[in-house]
């Protein structure tokens, strides 16, 4: 498992680290509320080239991001409010996972049985007032 410690204002370092170790386009983010999962995902989405965001009709559970040409670039799923895998299936998780774009998932433990084996697991922890520890794991190892 690889890890780094960074300050919130140094989020670009965490993004560069994740892009360096990127093995697939699927990232699962674990961590308590307030550890910076959403902030890190937004920075990653910008780094991969998203210029436009659009909310899906699923009221904040799924966000779509597009490149400058209007092509779908990434999905950001926030599974915190999902009751389980069946609800994720009702939202169209299978189509999202098969879309061929980046997929960033918060609270993936709620849909663990639906996740592809090539996910990069990203664990975030508080390490002080403005410090975060980012640790990685891969499912297919």
C-alpha positions in Angstrom: 0.0 0.0 0.0 1.3 3.4 -1.0 0.5 6.6 0.9 1.2 10.3 1.2 0.4 13.1 3.7 -0.7 16.4 2.3 -2.3 19.7 3.4 -5.7 20.6 1.9 -4.1 23.6 0.1 -1.7 21.2 -1.5 -4.4 19.0 -3.0 -2.5 19.2 -6.3 0.1 16.9 -4.7 -2.5 14.3 -3.9 -3.9 14.5 -7.5 -0.5 14.1 -9.0 0.2 11.1 -6.8 -3.1 9.5 -7.8 -2.5 10.1 -11.5 1.0 8.6 -11.2 -0.3 5.4 -9.7 -3.5 5.2 -11.8 -4.1 1.7 -13.0 -7.7 2.1 -14.2 -10.4 4.7 -14.5 -12.3 3.4 -11.4 -11.5 5.1 -8.0 -13.3 4.2 -4.7 -12.9 6.8 -1.9 -13.1 5.7 1.7 -13.0 8.0 4.8 -15.0 9.6 7.5 -17.2 12.6 6.8 -15.0 15.7 6.4 -11.8 14.0 5.3 -11.9 15.6 1.9 -13.2 12.9 -0.4 -15.4 15.3 -2.4 -12.7 18.0 -2.6 -10.1 15.5 -3.9 -12.6 14.1 -6.4 -13.4 17.6 -7.8 -9.7 18.3 -8.1 -9.1 15.0 -10.0 -12.1 15.7 -12.3 -10.6 19.0 -13.2 -7.2 17.4 -13.7 -8.5 14.8 -16.2 -9.9 17.7 -18.3 -13.5 18.2 -17.3 -14.8 21.7 -18.2 -18.5 21.2 -17.6 -20.5 19.5 -14.9 -24.1 18.4 -15.1 -26.2 16.9 -12.4 -28.2 13.8 -13.3 -31.8 13.5 -12.3 -30.8 11.4 -9.3 -30.6 14.4 -7.1 -27.0 14.7 -6.3 -26.1 11.0 -6.1 -24.6 11.0 -9.6 -22.8 13.8 -11.4 -21.7 13.8 -15.0 -18.6 15.7 -16.2 -17.8 16.5 -19.8 -14.7 17.6 -21.8 -14.4 20.8 -23.9 -16.0 18.9 -26.9 -19.0 17.9 -24.8 -18.0 14.2 -24.5 -18.7 12.4 -21.3 -15.4 12.3 -19.3 -16.3 11.2 -15.8 -19.0 10.2 -13.3 -18.9 11.1 -9.6 -21.1 8.9 -7.5 -21.9 9.7 -3.9 -23.4 6.5 -2.4 -23.7 7.8 1.2 -27.5 7.9 1.0 -28.0 4.6 -0.9 -29.6 1.8 1.1 -27.8 -0.9 -0.8 -26.9 -2.4 -4.1 -30.5 -2.8 -5.4 -31.0 1.0 -5.2 -27.7 1.5 -7.1 -28.9 -0.9 -9.8 -32.2 1.2 -10.0 -30.0 4.3 -10.5 -28.3 2.7 -13.5 -24.9 1.8 -11.9 -24.3 -0.9 -14.5 -24.4 1.7 -17.4 -22.2 4.0 -15.4 -19.6 1.4 -14.8 -19.7 0.3 -18.5 -19.5 3.9 -19.9 -15.7 3.8 -20.5 -15.0 7.0 -18.6 -13.6 7.8 -15.2 -15.7 6.8 -12.3 -15.1 8.3 -8.9 -17.1 6.7 -6.1 -17.6 8.0 -2.5 -18.9 5.5 0.1 -18.3 2.5 -2.2 -18.8 0.1 0.7 -22.6 0.6 0.1 -22.3 -1.1 -3.3 -19.2 -3.3 -2.8 -20.7 -6.3 -4.7 -21.2 -4.2 -7.8 -17.7 -2.7 -8.1 -15.3 -3.9 -10.8 -12.1 -5.7 -9.6 -9.8 -3.1 -11.2 -10.9 -0.3 -8.7 -8.2 1.7 -7.0 -9.2 2.1 -3.4 -8.3 5.5 -1.9 -8.4 5.8 1.9 -8.4 9.3 3.5 -7.8 10.1 7.2 -7.3 13.2 9.2 -3.7 13.6 10.4 -4.0 16.9 12.2 -5.9 20.2 11.7 -5.2 20.6 8.0 -3.4 17.4 7.2 -4.7 14.3 5.4 -3.2 10.9 4.9 -4.0 9.3 1.6 -3.4 5.5 1.3 -4.0 3.3 -1.7 -5.0 -0.3 -2.2 -5.9 -2.3 -5.3 -8.5 -5.0 -5.5 -6.9 -7.1 -8.2 -3.7 -7.8 -6.3 
